[in-house]
Amino acid sequence: MKIKTKAMPYEQVMALPRPEHRDPVRPNLFFRTLVRAAAAGDLKDAQFSFTTERMEELGEGPYLILMNHSSFIDLEIVSRVMYPKPYCIVCTSDGFVGKEWLMRQIGCIPTNKFATDLSLVSDMAAAFEKNCSVLLYPEASYSFDGTATPLPRGMGVMLKRLKVPVVGIFTRGAFSRDPLYNCLQKRKVSVSAVVRGLLTPEEIKAHTNAELDAMLDELFTFDGFRWQQENGVVIDEEFRADGLERILYKCPHCGAEGETEGKGTKLVCHACGRVYELDTHGFLRALEGEPAFTHVPDWYAWERAEVRKELEEGRYLLDTPVEIGMLVDFKAIYLVGEGRLRHDSGGFTLDGCDGKLHFERPAAQNYSLYADYFWYELGDIICIGDRETQYYCFPKGKVPVAKARLATEERFKMLRAQKKRPNLKKEDF
């Protein structure tokens, strides 16, 4: 999938009119059927099946639909399991580029990822008033390593405000079939889902906001690699380790970053020569010596701990030249030239376009980060911004965007802990 781009000077992009806010559209039966038909081929290839639990207790809807996010097939799954009921989809604004009319007709509600958007809940409420369910991916991004990404705090507050039944759709095999790191190469893995009635309005009212947040945290706990291993799912494609360095970017043997490379079935560190094989059951096998890790998410969790250590010791820094794209409307991603992206414990700073562009995003405003691999087939990105403007930064050289996401998440946790313990001094962090 590609996206429309257009080279344009920064000053001209900033002078472009911003799109006016529009209420969500309740998709009619024709567009609901069109989406279902478009998804049929991929779902057939994946041998998709689903079961339902407790749905009868939630009535006919409309519902707030919460779903874990692993790959594009997630959207196709909803078109099958919810049909013919109407639903809107909260989606990233860049999905509207070049196709705004169609996206609105199928019910999409645009929002900028990890940026405060006070109108989003109002848009969702407007959809419910039209007797239309709303699909929301609370993780907001695809899983990198097959495990859950952090959910935003305040989900309980939102559930109480919306006062509608909550449905969960939990997939099995979606990550294994098409993991984000694997360069859009699909594997022969069957995909299934459980559609579960989670909460009635009365149950929402009976729980505190904190209890609702904790409940969702527990529900959104999963491990795609573990699922593959425990269910004996064989993935024997010869490209299964392609791009694995996007998540396993740091060698646990020599500590080098950006020197690992996933190709074919193997992951090699070009700094120290250690080689791992990703076997057909999803285990890492060291081809020589003892393995540091046999489970991909364990390696990724170790990298998270290493980033946390850098932050605590004041050593964490990303400072890299980037190519910059901007989203200010739904007509194109505007390529405005080169710049420099800096990320440290204070947050992100982007400068570019011969000094004309300067943008800062404090660490306290980002519980996670919109980072992506091979974004619209253009390259790996780090995206920062606010409700008005999004900046898509394409790093030059060997820059692991996963590390920036881990650092963003860990720094946010540190700041929350500091806020809860005000007697601690700033230098303790």
C-alpha positions as CSV (number, residue, x, y, z in Angstrom):
1,M,0.0,0.0,0.0
2,K,1.3,3.4,-1.0
3,I,0.5,7.0,0.0
4,K,0.3,10.2,-2.1
5,T,3.3,12.4,-1.5
6,K,4.1,15.9,-2.8
7,A,7.3,18.0,-2.5
8,M,6.6,21.5,-1.3
9,P,8.4,24.2,0.5
10,Y,7.7,24.4,4.3
11,E,6.3,27.9,4.1
12,Q,3.7,26.9,1.5
13,V,2.7,23.8,3.5
14,M,2.2,25.9,6.6
15,A,0.0,28.4,4.6
16,L,-2.3,25.6,3.4
17,P,-5.8,25.7,4.9
18,R,-6.6,23.1,7.5
19,P,-9.5,20.8,6.8
20,E,-12.7,21.7,8.7
21,H,-14.0,19.2,11.2
22,R,-16.7,16.9,10.0
23,D,-19.1,14.7,11.9
24,P,-18.7,10.9,11.4
25,V,-20.7,9.3,8.6
26,R,-22.9,6.2,9.4
27,P,-21.9,3.9,6.6
28,N,-24.9,2.6,4.6
29,L,-25.5,-1.0,3.7
30,F,-23.8,-0.7,0.3
31,F,-20.5,0.4,1.8
32,R,-20.7,-2.1,4.6
33,T,-21.2,-4.8,2.0
34,L,-18.4,-3.4,-0.2
35,V,-15.9,-3.6,2.7
36,R,-17.0,-7.1,3.5
37,A,-16.6,-8.2,-0.1
38,A,-13.1,-6.6,-0.4
39,A,-11.9,-8.5,2.7
40,A,-13.3,-11.9,1.6
41,G,-10.3,-13.0,-0.3
42,D,-7.7,-12.3,2.4
43,L,-9.9,-13.9,5.1
44,K,-10.4,-17.0,2.9
45,D,-6.6,-17.3,2.5
46,A,-6.2,-17.0,6.3
47,Q,-9.0,-19.7,6.8
48,F,-10.6,-17.2,9.2
49,S,-13.1,-18.4,11.8
50,F,-14.6,-16.8,14.9
51,T,-16.6,-17.6,18.0
52,T,-18.8,-15.4,20.2
53,E,-19.1,-15.1,24.0
54,R,-21.7,-13.3,26.1
55,M,-22.9,-11.1,23.2
56,E,-26.5,-11.8,24.0
57,E,-26.2,-9.9,27.3
58,L,-25.2,-6.7,25.5
59,G,-28.3,-6.4,23.3
60,E,-28.3,-5.1,19.8
61,G,-25.9,-2.2,20.2
62,P,-24.5,0.2,19.3
63,Y,-21.3,-1.0,20.9
64,L,-17.8,0.3,21.6
65,I,-15.6,-2.3,19.9
66,L,-12.1,-2.7,21.3
67,M,-9.6,-4.8,19.4
68,N,-6.0,-5.8,19.7
69,H,-3.9,-4.6,16.7
70,S,-1.5,-6.9,14.9
71,S,-1.8,-6.4,11.2
72,F,-4.1,-5.0,8.4
73,I,-6.3,-8.2,8.6
74,D,-7.8,-6.8,11.8
75,L,-9.9,-4.4,9.8
76,E,-11.0,-7.2,7.5
77,I,-12.0,-9.3,10.5
78,V,-14.4,-6.7,11.8
79,S,-16.1,-6.5,8.5
80,R,-16.9,-10.1,8.8
81,V,-17.9,-10.5,12.4
82,M,-20.0,-7.3,12.7
83,Y,-21.8,-7.5,9.4
84,P,-24.4,-6.2,8.7
85,K,-24.3,-3.9,11.7
86,P,-23.0,-0.4,11.0
87,Y,-19.8,0.7,12.7
88,C,-17.4,3.6,12.4
89,I,-13.6,3.1,12.7
90,V,-11.2,5.4,14.6
91,C,-8.2,5.5,12.4
92,T,-5.0,7.4,11.8
93,S,-5.3,10.6,9.8
94,D,-2.8,9.6,7.2
95,G,-5.1,6.8,6.1
96,F,-7.3,9.6,4.7
97,V,-4.6,11.0,2.4
98,G,-5.9,10.9,-1.2
99,K,-9.1,9.1,-0.4
100,E,-11.0,11.2,2.1
101,W,-14.4,10.7,0.6
102,L,-14.2,6.9,0.5
103,M,-12.8,6.7,4.0
104,R,-15.7,8.8,5.4
105,Q,-18.3,6.8,3.5
106,I,-17.0,3.5,5.1
107,G,-17.3,5.2,8.5
108,C,-13.7,6.2,9.3
109,I,-13.1,8.9,12.0
110,P,-9.6,10.5,11.6
111,T,-7.3,11.2,14.5
112,N,-3.6,11.9,15.0
113,K,-1.9,9.1,16.9
114,F,-0.6,9.9,20.4
115,A,-1.7,13.5,20.2
116,T,-4.4,15.0,22.4
117,D,-7.6,15.2,20.4
118,L,-10.5,16.4,22.5
119,S,-13.0,16.1,19.6
120,L,-12.5,12.3,19.3
121,V,-14.7,11.3,22.1
122,S,-17.4,13.8,20.8
123,D,-17.1,12.2,17.4
124,M,-17.6,8.7,18.9
125,A,-20.6,9.9,20.9
126,A,-22.0,11.4,17.6
127,A,-21.7,8.0,15.9
128,F,-23.5,6.3,18.8
129,E,-26.3,8.8,18.5
130,K,-26.7,7.6,14.9
131,N,-27.1,4.0,16.2
132,C,-23.7,3.2,14.9
133,S,-21.0,1.2,16.8
134,V,-17.4,2.4,16.9
135,L,-14.3,0.3,16.5
136,L,-11.3,1.5,18.5
137,Y,-7.8,0.0,18.7
138,P,-6.8,1.2,22.2
139,E,-3.1,0.3,21.6
140,A,-3.2,2.8,18.6
141,S,-0.3,1.0,16.8
142,Y,0.6,-2.4,15.5
143,S,2.4,-4.6,18.0
144,F,6.1,-4.7,17.2
145,D,7.0,-8.0,19.0
146,G,3.6,-9.7,19.2
147,T,2.9,-8.5,22.7
148,A,0.5,-5.8,23.9
149,T,1.6,-2.1,23.7
150,P,0.7,0.3,26.5
151,L,-2.9,1.4,26.7
152,P,-3.6,5.0,27.5
153,R,-4.8,5.9,31.0
154,G,-8.3,7.3,31.2
155,M,-10.0,4.5,29.2
156,G,-12.3,4.0,32.2
157,V,-13.2,7.7,32.1
158,M,-14.1,7.3,28.4
159,L,-16.2,4.2,29.0
160,K,-18.2,6.0,31.7
161,R,-18.8,9.0,29.5
162,L,-19.9,7.0,26.5
163,K,-22.3,4.7,28.4
164,V,-22.5,2.0,25.7
165,P,-21.9,-1.7,25.9
166,V,-18.3,-2.7,25.2
167,V,-17.3,-5.6,22.9
168,G,-13.8,-7.1,22.7
169,I,-12.4,-8.7,19.6
170,F,-9.3,-10.7,20.3
171,T,-7.4,-12.3,17.4
172,R,-5.2,-15.4,17.3
173,G,-2.7,-15.8,14.5
174,A,-3.0,-12.3,13.0
175,F,0.5,-11.4,14.2
176,S,2.1,-14.7,13.2
177,R,0.6,-14.4,9.7
178,D,1.8,-10.9,9.0
179,P,4.2,-9.4,11.7
180,L,5.0,-5.7,11.0
181,Y,8.8,-6.3,11.0
182,N,8.6,-8.9,8.2
183,C,8.3,-6.5,5.3
184,L,4.7,-7.1,4.4
185,Q,5.3,-10.7,3.6
186,K,2.4,-12.9,4.6
187,R,2.8,-16.4,6.0
188,K,0.5,-19.4,5.7
189,V,-1.1,-19.2,9.2
190,S,-4.8,-19.6,10.0
191,V,-6.4,-16.7,11.8
192,S,-9.2,-16.8,14.3
193,A,-11.0,-14.4,16.7
194,V,-13.1,-14.4,19.8
195,V,-15.8,-11.8,19.9
196,R,-16.7,-11.3,23.5
197,G,-19.2,-9.1,25.3
198,L,-17.0,-7.3,27.9
199,L,-19.2,-4.8,29.8
200,T,-22.8,-3.7,29.9
201,P,-23.5,-0.1,30.8
202,E,-24.6,-1.2,34.3
203,E,-21.3,-3.0,34.8
204,I,-19.3,0.0,33.7
205,K,-21.2,2.2,36.2
206,A,-20.5,-0.3,39.0
207,H,-16.7,-0.1,38.6
208,T,-14.3,2.7,39.3
209,N,-12.2,4.2,36.5
210,A,-9.1,2.6,37.9
211,E,-10.8,-0.8,38.0
212,L,-11.9,-0.5,34.4
213,D,-8.4,0.5,33.3
214,A,-6.9,-2.5,35.1
215,M,-9.5,-4.8,33.5
216,L,-8.6,-3.6,30.0
217,D,-4.9,-4.0,30.8
218,E,-5.5,-7.6,31.7
219,L,-7.6,-8.3,28.7
220,F,-5.0,-6.8,26.4
221,T,-2.2,-9.1,27.5
222,F,-1.0,-11.5,24.8
223,D,2.1,-13.0,23.2
224,G,2.0,-13.9,19.5
225,F,5.2,-15.9,19.6
226,R,4.1,-17.8,22.7
227,W,0.7,-18.5,21.0
228,Q,2.6,-20.0,18.0
229,Q,4.8,-22.2,20.2
230,E,2.0,-23.5,22.5
231,N,-0.3,-24.3,19.6
232,G,2.4,-26.0,17.5
233,V,1.9,-23.6,14.6
234,V,4.6,-24.2,12.0
235,I,5.9,-21.2,10.0
236,D,8.4,-22.6,7.5
237,E,8.6,-19.7,5.1
238,E,12.2,-19.0,4.2
239,F,11.7,-15.2,4.8
240,R,10.4,-15.5,8.4
241,A,13.4,-13.6,9.9
242,D,13.5,-10.9,7.2
243,G,13.6,-7.5,9.0
244,L,13.9,-9.0,12.5
245,E,16.6,-6.5,13.3
246,R,13.8,-3.9,13.4
247,I,12.8,-5.2,16.9
248,L,16.0,-7.1,17.9
249,Y,18.3,-4.1,17.1
250,K,20.8,-4.6,20.0
251,C,23.1,-7.6,20.4
252,P,23.0,-9.1,23.9
253,H,26.4,-10.5,23.4
254,C,28.5,-7.5,22.4
255,G,26.1,-4.7,23.1
256,A,26.3,-3.2,19.6
257,E,23.2,-1.4,18.2
258,G,22.2,-1.2,14.6
259,E,24.5,-4.1,13.6
260,T,22.0,-6.9,13.6
261,E,20.4,-8.1,10.4
262,G,17.5,-10.4,9.9
263,K,17.6,-12.2,6.5
264,G,16.0,-15.4,5.5
265,T,15.7,-17.5,8.6
266,K,18.7,-16.1,10.5
267,L,19.6,-13.0,12.6
268,V,23.3,-12.1,12.6
269,C,25.2,-9.5,14.5
270,H,27.8,-8.0,12.1
271,A,29.8,-6.6,15.1
272,C,30.6,-9.9,16.9
273,G,29.5,-12.5,14.4
274,R,26.9,-14.2,16.6
275,V,24.1,-15.9,14.6
276,Y,20.6,-17.0,15.6
277,E,18.1,-19.0,13.6
278,L,14.3,-18.3,14.0
279,D,13.0,-21.8,13.8
280,T,9.7,-23.0,12.4
281,H,8.1,-22.8,15.8
282,G,9.1,-19.3,16.6
283,F,12.1,-20.0,18.9
284,L,15.5,-18.4,18.6
285,R,18.3,-21.0,18.3
286,A,22.0,-19.9,18.7
287,L,24.0,-21.6,15.9
288,E,27.1,-21.4,18.1
289,G,27.4,-21.1,21.9
290,E,24.7,-20.5,24.4
291,P,21.7,-18.3,23.4
292,A,21.1,-15.1,25.3
293,F,17.4,-15.5,24.5
294,T,15.3,-18.1,22.9
295,H,12.1,-16.0,22.9
296,V,11.8,-12.9,20.8
297,P,9.7,-10.9,23.2
298,D,12.2,-11.7,26.0
299,W,15.0,-10.1,23.9
300,Y,12.7,-7.1,23.2
301,A,12.0,-6.8,26.9
302,W,15.7,-6.8,27.7
303,E,16.2,-4.0,25.2
304,R,13.4,-2.1,27.0
305,A,15.3,-2.6,30.3
306,E,18.5,-1.4,28.6
307,V,16.8,1.8,27.4
308,R,15.3,2.4,30.9
309,K,18.9,2.1,32.3
310,E,20.1,4.7,29.8
311,L,17.3,7.1,30.8
312,E,18.0,6.6,34.5
313,E,21.7,7.3,34.0
314,G,21.1,10.3,31.7
315,R,22.8,8.6,28.8
316,Y,19.9,8.1,26.4
317,L,20.0,10.2,23.2
318,L,18.8,10.0,19.7
319,D,20.2,12.7,17.4
320,T,19.9,11.9,13.7
321,P,19.4,13.6,10.4
322,V,16.0,13.0,8.8
323,E,13.9,13.6,5.8
324,I,10.7,15.3,6.8
325,G,7.1,14.7,5.6
326,M,4.2,16.7,6.9
327,L,0.5,16.0,7.2
328,V,-1.7,19.1,7.4
329,D,-4.7,18.1,5.2
330,F,-5.9,14.9,3.5
331,K,-4.5,15.7,0.0
332,A,-0.9,14.5,0.4
333,I,2.1,13.9,2.7
334,Y,4.1,17.0,1.9
335,L,7.9,16.4,1.7
336,V,9.5,19.6,2.9
337,G,13.1,18.6,3.0
338,E,15.8,17.7,5.6
339,G,16.1,18.3,9.3
340,R,17.4,16.9,12.5
341,L,15.5,15.0,15.1
342,R,16.6,14.9,18.7
343,H,15.1,12.7,21.4
344,D,16.3,12.7,25.0
345,S,14.7,12.5,28.5
346,G,13.0,15.9,27.9
347,G,11.2,14.7,24.8
348,F,11.4,15.3,21.0
349,T,12.8,18.3,19.2
350,L,12.6,18.6,15.4
351,D,14.5,21.3,13.5
352,G,14.7,21.6,9.7
353,C,14.0,23.4,6.5
354,D,16.9,25.8,6.8
355,G,15.8,26.9,10.3
356,K,12.2,27.6,9.5
357,L,10.8,24.5,11.2
358,H,11.1,24.0,14.9
359,F,8.8,21.7,16.9
360,E,9.0,20.3,20.4
361,R,7.0,17.5,22.0
362,P,7.6,17.2,25.8
363,A,8.1,13.7,27.2
364,A,5.1,14.0,29.5
365,Q,2.8,14.3,26.5
366,N,3.6,11.0,25.0
367,Y,2.7,7.7,26.7
368,S,3.9,5.9,23.5
369,L,5.2,6.8,20.0
370,Y,3.9,6.5,16.5
371,A,6.9,4.6,15.0
372,D,6.5,2.3,12.1
373,Y,8.4,0.0,9.7
374,F,8.4,0.5,5.9
375,W,5.7,3.0,6.3
376,Y,3.5,3.0,3.1
377,E,6.6,1.4,1.5
378,L,8.6,4.6,2.0
379,G,10.8,3.7,5.0
380,D,10.9,3.4,8.7
381,I,9.5,6.5,10.5
382,I,9.2,8.3,13.8
383,C,6.1,10.5,13.8
384,I,5.6,13.3,16.2
385,G,3.1,16.2,16.2
386,D,-0.1,17.6,17.6
387,R,-3.7,17.8,16.5
388,E,-2.9,20.3,13.7
389,T,0.3,19.0,12.2
390,Q,2.1,15.6,12.0
391,Y,5.8,15.4,11.2
392,Y,6.9,12.1,9.6
393,C,10.6,11.7,10.2
394,F,12.6,9.3,8.0
395,P,15.9,8.7,9.8
396,K,19.0,8.4,7.7
397,G,21.4,5.5,8.5
398,K,21.0,2.7,11.0
399,V,18.4,4.2,13.4
400,P,16.2,1.7,15.3
401,V,12.9,3.4,15.6
402,A,11.8,0.7,18.0
403,K,14.3,2.1,20.5
404,A,12.7,5.5,20.3
405,R,9.3,4.0,21.0
406,L,10.7,2.0,24.0
407,A,12.4,5.2,25.3
408,T,9.2,7.2,24.9
409,E,7.2,4.6,26.9
410,E,9.7,4.2,29.6
411,R,10.3,7.9,30.1
412,F,6.5,8.5,30.4
413,K,6.4,5.8,33.1
414,M,9.2,7.4,35.0
415,L,7.5,10.8,34.9
416,R,4.2,9.3,36.2
417,A,6.1,7.6,39.0
418,Q,7.8,10.9,39.8
419,K,4.4,12.7,39.9
420,K,3.0,10.1,42.3
421,R,6.1,10.5,44.6
422,P,6.6,14.2,44.8
423,N,9.2,14.0,47.6
424,L,11.7,12.5,45.2
425,K,14.2,14.9,43.7
426,K,14.5,15.6,40.0
427,E,18.1,14.4,39.9
428,D,16.9,11.0,41.1
429,F,15.6,10.5,37.6
